[in-house]
Amino acid sequence: MESAHQGDLKLALVIAATQLTIVLLLAILFVLFETSILSAALVGALIGLAASCSFALISLRSGTNRSAGKVLLDLYLGQLAKWIVIVITMVATFKYLPGVDQGLNILVLLAVFLLTQSAYIIAPSVVQKML
């Protein structure tokens, strides 16, 4: 059972690394645009990364000796925490970040957030090739 847990941790780290790579590539791309678009893109990426980290921390906390019920409970709690983080950070972003709700900024924020969430599609194939 130890190797399965190590595989879970490896997948979580690859997902986080994939999301950070997406953030860095997008930051380089959006430097060409105005500052408000860059800040909206970075905030969208950080929201996605924070949500994924909260899910990983909660869903992987039970260790190697876990029952099926404990695994399922941790997955549900992790998903709940992820949604809470997304809602709270999105509300805070629209309330405290000036200009994010105007023009192209909101589309950039949501697009980058969704792009960081696509790491869940990319990362498992990377881990599969590594094993």
Short mmCIF file of the C-alpha atoms (twelve columns), coordinates in Angstrom:
data_MODEL
# 
_entry.id   MODEL 
# 
loop_
_atom_site.group_PDB 
_atom_site.id 
_atom_site.type_symbol 
_atom_site.label_atom_id 
_atom_site.label_alt_id 
_atom_site.label_comp_id 
_atom_site.label_asym_id 
_atom_site.label_seq_id 
_atom_site.Cartn_x 
_atom_site.Cartn_y 
_atom_site.Cartn_z 
_atom_site.pdbx_PDB_model_num 
ATOM 1   C CA . MET A 1   0.000   0.000  0.000   1 
ATOM 2   C CA . GLU A 2   3.003   2.282  0.502   1 
ATOM 3   C CA . SER A 3   3.667   2.567  -3.239  1 
ATOM 4   C CA . ALA A 4   0.089   3.632  -3.955  1 
ATOM 5   C CA . HIS A 5   0.377   6.421  -1.396  1 
ATOM 6   C CA . GLN A 6   3.702   7.524  -2.892  1 
ATOM 7   C CA . GLY A 7   2.036   7.540  -6.294  1 
ATOM 8   C CA . ASP A 8   -0.703  9.819  -4.924  1 
ATOM 9   C CA . LEU A 9   1.882   12.225 -3.555  1 
ATOM 10  C CA . LYS A 10  3.831   12.142 -6.806  1 
ATOM 11  C CA . LEU A 11  0.661   12.928 -8.772  1 
ATOM 12  C CA . ALA A 12  -0.176  15.834 -6.451  1 
ATOM 13  C CA . LEU A 13  3.332   17.253 -6.867  1 
ATOM 14  C CA . VAL A 14  3.202   16.875 -10.651 1 
ATOM 15  C CA . ILE A 15  -0.170  18.648 -10.745 1 
ATOM 16  C CA . ALA A 16  1.228   21.522 -8.662  1 
ATOM 17  C CA . ALA A 17  4.351   21.698 -10.857 1 
ATOM 18  C CA . THR A 18  2.192   21.713 -13.995 1 
ATOM 19  C CA . GLN A 19  0.086   24.529 -12.587 1 
ATOM 20  C CA . LEU A 20  3.172   26.546 -11.662 1 
ATOM 21  C CA . THR A 21  4.556   26.035 -15.166 1 
ATOM 22  C CA . ILE A 22  1.283   27.286 -16.632 1 
ATOM 23  C CA . VAL A 23  1.435   30.322 -14.326 1 
ATOM 24  C CA . LEU A 24  4.990   31.175 -15.351 1 
ATOM 25  C CA . LEU A 25  4.312   30.771 -19.067 1 
ATOM 26  C CA . LEU A 26  1.193   32.913 -18.838 1 
ATOM 27  C CA . ALA A 27  3.012   35.563 -16.815 1 
ATOM 28  C CA . ILE A 28  5.642   35.798 -19.529 1 
ATOM 29  C CA . LEU A 29  2.908   36.021 -22.166 1 
ATOM 30  C CA . PHE A 30  0.827   38.630 -20.347 1 
ATOM 31  C CA . VAL A 31  3.819   40.881 -19.607 1 
ATOM 32  C CA . LEU A 32  3.292   42.089 -23.169 1 
ATOM 33  C CA . PHE A 33  -0.143  43.425 -22.212 1 
ATOM 34  C CA . GLU A 34  -1.152  46.074 -19.738 1 
ATOM 35  C CA . THR A 35  -0.692  45.664 -15.988 1 
ATOM 36  C CA . SER A 36  -4.368  45.057 -15.176 1 
ATOM 37  C CA . ILE A 37  -4.523  42.071 -17.555 1 
ATOM 38  C CA . LEU A 38  -1.321  40.658 -16.066 1 
ATOM 39  C CA . SER A 39  -2.655  41.000 -12.511 1 
ATOM 40  C CA . ALA A 40  -5.975  39.400 -13.492 1 
ATOM 41  C CA . ALA A 41  -4.138  36.468 -15.091 1 
ATOM 42  C CA . LEU A 42  -1.877  35.968 -12.086 1 
ATOM 43  C CA . VAL A 43  -4.779  36.146 -9.645  1 
ATOM 44  C CA . GLY A 44  -6.727  33.585 -11.686 1 
ATOM 45  C CA . ALA A 45  -3.739  31.265 -11.677 1 
ATOM 46  C CA . LEU A 46  -3.142  31.680 -7.949  1 
ATOM 47  C CA . ILE A 47  -6.787  30.961 -7.194  1 
ATOM 48  C CA . GLY A 48  -6.536  27.732 -9.167  1 
ATOM 49  C CA . LEU A 49  -3.302  26.776 -7.428  1 
ATOM 50  C CA . ALA A 50  -4.666  27.538 -3.938  1 
ATOM 51  C CA . ALA A 51  -7.802  25.500 -4.612  1 
ATOM 52  C CA . SER A 52  -5.790  22.534 -5.861  1 
ATOM 53  C CA . CYS A 53  -3.427  22.668 -2.897  1 
ATOM 54  C CA . SER A 54  -6.312  22.695 -0.433  1 
ATOM 55  C CA . PHE A 55  -7.828  19.666 -2.166  1 
ATOM 56  C CA . ALA A 56  -4.516  17.783 -2.142  1 
ATOM 57  C CA . LEU A 57  -3.762  18.547 1.497   1 
ATOM 58  C CA . ILE A 58  -7.133  17.316 2.688   1 
ATOM 59  C CA . SER A 59  -7.598  14.341 0.386   1 
ATOM 60  C CA . LEU A 60  -4.100  12.935 1.009   1 
ATOM 61  C CA . ARG A 61  -3.972  13.450 4.772   1 
ATOM 62  C CA . SER A 62  -5.108  10.033 5.929   1 
ATOM 63  C CA . GLY A 63  -1.875  8.184  5.118   1 
ATOM 64  C CA . THR A 64  -1.328  4.656  3.900   1 
ATOM 65  C CA . ASN A 65  -3.576  2.695  6.268   1 
ATOM 66  C CA . ARG A 66  -6.930  4.036  5.207   1 
ATOM 67  C CA . SER A 67  -10.272 2.406  4.768   1 
ATOM 68  C CA . ALA A 68  -12.445 2.965  1.736   1 
ATOM 69  C CA . GLY A 69  -14.833 5.079  3.801   1 
ATOM 70  C CA . LYS A 70  -12.000 7.301  5.028   1 
ATOM 71  C CA . VAL A 71  -10.672 7.768  1.494   1 
ATOM 72  C CA . LEU A 72  -14.128 8.719  0.211   1 
ATOM 73  C CA . LEU A 73  -14.743 11.079 3.127   1 
ATOM 74  C CA . ASP A 74  -11.381 12.781 2.563   1 
ATOM 75  C CA . LEU A 75  -12.141 13.176 -1.152  1 
ATOM 76  C CA . TYR A 76  -15.519 14.777 -0.403  1 
ATOM 77  C CA . LEU A 77  -14.012 17.057 2.237   1 
ATOM 78  C CA . GLY A 78  -11.181 17.995 -0.122  1 
ATOM 79  C CA . GLN A 79  -13.633 18.849 -2.882  1 
ATOM 80  C CA . LEU A 80  -15.725 20.908 -0.448  1 
ATOM 81  C CA . ALA A 81  -12.629 22.784 0.716   1 
ATOM 82  C CA . LYS A 82  -11.619 23.393 -2.894  1 
ATOM 83  C CA . TRP A 83  -14.981 24.973 -3.698  1 
ATOM 84  C CA . ILE A 84  -14.910 27.072 -0.534  1 
ATOM 85  C CA . VAL A 85  -11.448 28.377 -1.434  1 
ATOM 86  C CA . ILE A 86  -12.605 29.153 -4.995  1 
ATOM 87  C CA . VAL A 87  -15.730 31.033 -3.866  1 
ATOM 88  C CA . ILE A 88  -13.987 33.021 -1.129  1 
ATOM 89  C CA . THR A 89  -11.009 34.000 -3.275  1 
ATOM 90  C CA . MET A 90  -13.174 34.908 -6.267  1 
ATOM 91  C CA . VAL A 91  -15.413 37.106 -4.097  1 
ATOM 92  C CA . ALA A 92  -12.370 38.745 -2.511  1 
ATOM 93  C CA . THR A 93  -10.816 39.275 -5.934  1 
ATOM 94  C CA . PHE A 94  -13.873 40.998 -7.357  1 
ATOM 95  C CA . LYS A 95  -14.275 43.071 -4.205  1 
ATOM 96  C CA . TYR A 96  -10.673 44.160 -3.580  1 
ATOM 97  C CA . LEU A 97  -8.851  44.048 -6.921  1 
ATOM 98  C CA . PRO A 98  -9.695  47.241 -8.795  1 
ATOM 99  C CA . GLY A 99  -10.642 46.931 -12.452 1 
ATOM 100 C CA . VAL A 100 -10.806 43.138 -12.560 1 
ATOM 101 C CA . ASP A 101 -14.492 43.225 -13.437 1 
ATOM 102 C CA . GLN A 102 -14.031 45.517 -16.427 1 
ATOM 103 C CA . GLY A 103 -13.351 44.702 -20.041 1 
ATOM 104 C CA . LEU A 104 -11.115 41.801 -20.929 1 
ATOM 105 C CA . ASN A 105 -9.783  41.343 -17.390 1 
ATOM 106 C CA . ILE A 106 -12.625 39.135 -16.176 1 
ATOM 107 C CA . LEU A 107 -12.294 36.851 -19.205 1 
ATOM 108 C CA . VAL A 108 -8.538  36.562 -18.689 1 
ATOM 109 C CA . LEU A 109 -8.984  35.782 -14.979 1 
ATOM 110 C CA . LEU A 110 -11.535 33.031 -15.628 1 
ATOM 111 C CA . ALA A 111 -9.644  31.603 -18.618 1 
ATOM 112 C CA . VAL A 112 -6.384  31.345 -16.692 1 
ATOM 113 C CA . PHE A 113 -8.203  29.828 -13.704 1 
ATOM 114 C CA . LEU A 114 -9.738  27.165 -15.955 1 
ATOM 115 C CA . LEU A 115 -6.389  26.585 -17.642 1 
ATOM 116 C CA . THR A 116 -4.712  25.881 -14.304 1 
ATOM 117 C CA . GLN A 117 -7.493  23.425 -13.526 1 
ATOM 118 C CA . SER A 118 -6.702  21.617 -16.779 1 
ATOM 119 C CA . ALA A 119 -3.511  20.423 -15.098 1 
ATOM 120 C CA . TYR A 120 -5.657  17.561 -13.785 1 
ATOM 121 C CA . ILE A 121 -5.918  16.355 -17.383 1 
ATOM 122 C CA . ILE A 122 -2.247  16.838 -18.269 1 
ATOM 123 C CA . ALA A 123 -0.501  15.638 -15.085 1 
ATOM 124 C CA . PRO A 124 -1.727  12.002 -14.949 1 
ATOM 125 C CA . SER A 125 -0.302  11.306 -18.398 1 
ATOM 126 C CA . VAL A 126 3.027   12.795 -17.290 1 
ATOM 127 C CA . VAL A 127 3.074   10.598 -14.171 1 
ATOM 128 C CA . GLN A 128 2.132   7.552  -16.277 1 
ATOM 129 C CA . LYS A 129 5.155   8.157  -18.518 1 
ATOM 130 C CA . MET A 130 7.431   8.585  -15.492 1 
ATOM 131 C CA . LEU A 131 6.391   5.242  -13.994 1 
# 
